[in-house]
């Protein structure tokens, strides 16, 4: 078993996810970036984890605009995983959708 075989429980991110930025993800061909957008990266702050941030990638069209300040959100089918970059383990995440969290008075 390798470290990349481990599944990280998305609950370990905390119960609140605050969307703070939205950026396009570009396709790469032959190690060069193309102008084709393959999805979007939603940057969320984790208020229960000292406001650490994580990027969550969703393939396809943009599902939400960057908020002014932040917006509490919920991700559909959120997966958190480990990958390697430059010989160092990194935390990545992907989902199939994003919606605003319902606020009850």
VEXBABA-275731 format. One line per 10 residues: number of its first residue (from 0); their letters; for each residue x, y, z of N, C-alpha, C. Coordinates in Angstrom, 1 decimal. Example, Ala and Ser with C-alpha at 12.3 -4.5 7.8 and 13.67 -1.06 7.14 Angstrom:
// VEXBABA-275731
0> AS> 13.2,-5.7,7.8,12.3,-4.5,7.8,13.2,-3.3,7.8; 12.8,-2.2,7.1,13.7,-1.1,7.1,12.9,0.0,7.9
END
This chain:
// VEXBABA-275731
0> XXXXXXXXXX> 0.9,-1.2,0.0,0.0,0.0,0.0,0.9,1.2,0.0; 0.5,2.2,-0.8,1.2,3.5,-0.8,0.4,4.6,-0.2; 1.0,5.7,0.1,0.3,6.8,0.7,-0.8,7.3,-0.2; -0.6,7.2,-1.5,-1.7,7.7,-2.4,-2.9,6.8,-2.5; -2.8,5.6,-1.9,-3.9,4.7,-1.9,-4.9,5.0,-0.7; -4.4,5.9,0.2,-5.3,6.2,1.3,-6.4,7.2,0.9; -7.6,7.0,1.5,-8.7,7.9,1.3,-8.9,8.7,2.5; -8.9,10.0,2.3,-9.0,11.0,3.4,-10.5,11.4,3.5; -11.0,11.3,4.7,-12.4,11.7,4.9,-12.6,13.2,4.8; -13.5,13.6,3.8,-13.7,15.0,3.7,-14.2,15.7,4.9
10> XXXXXXXXXX> -14.7,15.0,5.9,-15.1,15.6,7.2,-13.9,16.2,7.9; -12.7,15.7,7.6,-11.5,16.2,8.3,-11.2,17.7,7.9; -11.9,18.2,6.9,-11.7,19.6,6.5,-12.5,20.5,7.5; -13.5,19.9,8.2,-14.4,20.7,9.1,-15.8,20.8,8.5; -16.7,21.4,9.3,-18.1,21.4,8.9,-18.4,22.6,8.0; -17.6,23.6,8.0,-17.8,24.8,7.2,-16.7,25.0,6.2; -17.1,25.3,5.0,-16.2,25.6,3.9,-16.6,27.0,3.3; -15.6,27.9,3.3,-15.9,29.3,2.9,-15.2,29.5,1.5; -16.0,29.7,0.5,-15.5,29.9,-0.8,-14.9,31.3,-0.9; -13.6,31.5,-1.3,-13.0,32.8,-1.4,-12.5,33.1,-2.8
20> XXXXXXXXXX> -12.3,32.1,-3.7,-11.8,32.4,-5.0,-12.2,31.3,-6.0; -12.3,31.7,-7.2,-12.6,30.8,-8.3,-11.7,31.1,-9.5; -11.0,30.1,-9.9,-10.0,30.2,-11.0,-10.2,29.1,-12.1; -10.0,29.4,-13.3,-10.1,28.4,-14.4,-8.9,27.4,-14.3; -9.2,26.2,-14.7,-8.1,25.2,-14.8,-8.0,24.9,-16.3; -6.7,25.1,-16.8,-6.5,24.9,-18.2,-5.9,23.5,-18.6; -6.3,23.0,-19.8,-5.8,21.8,-20.3,-4.3,22.0,-20.6; -3.6,20.9,-20.5,-2.1,20.9,-20.9,-2.0,19.8,-22.0; -1.2,20.1,-23.0,-0.8,19.1,-24.0,0.7,19.2,-24.2; 1.3,18.1,-24.2,2.8,18.1,-24.4,3.5,19.0,-23.4
30> XXXXXXXXXX> 3.0,19.0,-22.1,3.5,19.8,-21.0,3.4,21.3,-21.3; 2.5,21.7,-22.2,2.3,23.2,-22.4,0.8,23.5,-22.2; 0.6,24.6,-21.6,-0.8,25.0,-21.3,-1.5,25.4,-22.6; -2.7,25.0,-22.8,-3.5,25.4,-23.9,-4.5,26.5,-23.4; -5.3,27.0,-24.3,-6.3,28.0,-23.9,-7.6,27.4,-23.6; -7.7,26.0,-23.7,-8.9,25.3,-23.4,-9.1,25.2,-21.8; -10.2,25.6,-21.4,-10.5,25.5,-19.9,-11.2,24.1,-19.7; -10.7,23.3,-18.8,-11.2,22.0,-18.5,-12.1,22.0,-17.3; -12.0,23.0,-16.5,-12.8,23.0,-15.3,-12.4,24.3,-14.5; -12.8,24.3,-13.2,-12.6,25.4,-12.3,-12.1,25.0,-11.0
40> XXXXXXXXXX> -11.2,25.8,-10.4,-10.6,25.5,-9.1,-11.3,26.5,-8.1; -12.0,25.9,-7.1,-12.7,26.7,-6.1,-11.8,26.7,-4.8; -11.3,27.8,-4.4,-10.5,27.9,-3.3,-11.4,28.2,-2.0; -11.2,27.3,-1.0,-12.0,27.5,0.2,-11.1,27.6,1.4; -11.6,28.5,2.3,-10.9,28.7,3.6,-11.6,27.8,4.6; -10.9,27.2,5.5,-11.4,26.3,6.5,-11.4,26.9,7.8; -12.5,27.5,8.3,-12.5,28.3,9.5,-12.2,27.4,10.8; -12.5,26.2,10.7,-12.2,25.3,11.8,-10.7,24.8,11.8; -10.0,25.2,10.8,-8.6,24.7,10.7,-7.7,26.0,10.5; -7.9,27.0,11.3,-7.1,28.2,11.3,-7.1,28.9,9.9
50> XXXXXXXXXX> -8.2,28.8,9.2,-8.4,29.4,7.9,-7.4,28.9,6.9; -6.9,27.7,7.1,-6.1,27.1,6.0,-7.0,27.0,4.8; -6.3,27.0,3.6,-7.1,26.9,2.3,-6.8,25.6,1.6; -7.8,25.2,0.8,-7.6,24.1,-0.1,-8.3,24.4,-1.4; -7.8,23.9,-2.5,-8.4,24.1,-3.8,-9.2,22.8,-4.1; -10.4,23.0,-4.6,-11.3,21.9,-4.9,-11.6,22.0,-6.4; -11.2,21.1,-7.2,-11.4,21.1,-8.7,-12.7,20.5,-9.1; -13.5,21.2,-9.9,-14.7,20.7,-10.5,-14.5,20.7,-12.0; -14.6,19.6,-12.7,-14.5,19.6,-14.2,-15.8,20.2,-14.8; -15.6,20.8,-16.0,-16.7,21.4,-16.8,-16.9,22.8,-16.6
60> XXXXXXXXXX> -18.1,23.3,-16.8,-18.4,24.7,-16.7,-18.3,25.3,-15.3; -18.2,26.6,-15.3,-18.1,27.3,-14.0,-19.5,27.2,-13.3; -19.5,26.8,-12.0,-20.8,26.6,-11.3,-21.1,27.8,-10.3; -20.1,28.6,-10.0,-20.3,29.7,-9.1,-19.3,30.8,-9.3; -19.7,32.0,-9.1,-18.8,33.1,-9.3,-18.0,33.3,-8.0; -16.9,34.0,-8.1,-16.1,34.4,-6.9,-16.9,35.4,-6.1; -17.1,35.1,-4.8,-17.9,36.0,-4.0,-17.1,37.2,-3.5; -17.8,38.2,-3.1,-17.2,39.4,-2.5,-17.0,39.0,-1.0; -15.8,38.9,-0.6,-15.5,38.4,0.7,-15.5,36.8,0.7; -16.5,36.2,1.3,-16.6,34.7,1.2,-18.0,34.3,1.2
70> XXXXXXXXXX> -18.3,33.1,0.9,-19.6,32.5,0.9,-19.5,31.1,1.4; -20.3,30.7,2.3,-20.3,29.3,2.8,-20.9,28.4,1.7; -20.2,27.3,1.4,-20.7,26.4,0.3,-20.6,25.0,0.8; -21.3,24.2,-0.1,-21.3,22.7,0.1,-20.9,22.1,-1.2; -20.1,21.1,-1.2,-19.7,20.4,-2.4,-20.4,19.0,-2.6; -20.7,18.7,-3.8,-21.3,17.4,-4.1,-20.1,16.4,-4.4; -20.2,15.2,-3.8,-19.3,14.1,-4.0,-17.8,14.6,-3.8; -17.6,15.2,-2.7,-16.2,15.8,-2.4,-15.3,14.6,-2.1; -14.1,14.6,-2.7,-13.1,13.6,-2.5,-11.8,14.4,-2.2; -11.1,14.0,-1.1,-9.8,14.6,-0.7,-8.8,13.5,-0.9
80> XXXXXXXXXX> -7.6,13.8,-1.5,-6.6,12.8,-1.8,-5.2,13.4,-1.6; -4.2,12.5,-1.7,-2.8,12.9,-1.6,-2.2,12.7,-3.0; -1.4,13.7,-3.5,-0.6,13.5,-4.7,0.8,14.0,-4.5; 1.7,13.7,-5.4,3.1,14.1,-5.2,3.4,15.2,-6.2; 4.1,16.3,-5.8,4.7,17.3,-6.7,6.1,17.7,-6.2; 7.0,17.6,-7.1,8.4,17.9,-6.8,8.9,17.1,-5.6; 8.5,15.8,-5.5,8.9,15.0,-4.5,8.3,15.2,-3.1; 7.3,16.0,-3.0,6.6,16.3,-1.8,5.1,15.9,-1.8; 4.6,15.4,-0.8,3.2,15.1,-0.8,2.3,16.3,-0.7; 1.3,16.4,-1.4,0.3,17.5,-1.5,-1.1,17.0,-1.2
90> XXXXXXXXXX> -2.0,17.9,-0.7,-3.4,17.5,-0.6,-4.2,18.1,-1.7; -4.9,17.3,-2.4,-5.8,17.7,-3.4,-7.2,17.4,-3.1; -8.1,18.0,-3.9,-9.6,17.7,-3.7,-10.3,17.9,-5.0; -11.4,17.1,-5.2,-12.2,17.3,-6.4,-13.7,17.0,-6.0; -14.6,17.5,-6.8,-16.0,17.4,-6.5,-16.7,17.4,-7.8; -18.0,17.1,-7.8,-18.8,17.1,-9.0,-19.7,18.4,-9.0; -19.9,19.1,-7.9,-20.7,20.2,-7.9,-20.5,21.1,-6.7; -21.1,22.3,-6.7,-21.0,23.2,-5.6,-22.3,24.0,-5.5; -22.7,24.3,-4.3,-23.9,25.1,-4.0,-23.7,26.0,-2.8; -24.4,27.0,-2.7,-24.4,27.8,-1.5,-25.0,27.0,-0.3
100> XXXXX> -24.4,27.2,0.9,-25.0,26.5,2.1,-26.3,27.2,2.5; -27.2,26.5,2.9,-28.5,27.1,3.4,-28.3,27.7,4.8; -28.6,29.0,4.9,-28.5,29.6,6.2,-29.9,29.7,6.8; -30.1,29.2,8.0,-31.4,29.3,8.7,-31.3,30.4,9.7; -32.3,31.2,9.8,-32.4,32.3,10.8,-32.3,31.9,12.2
END
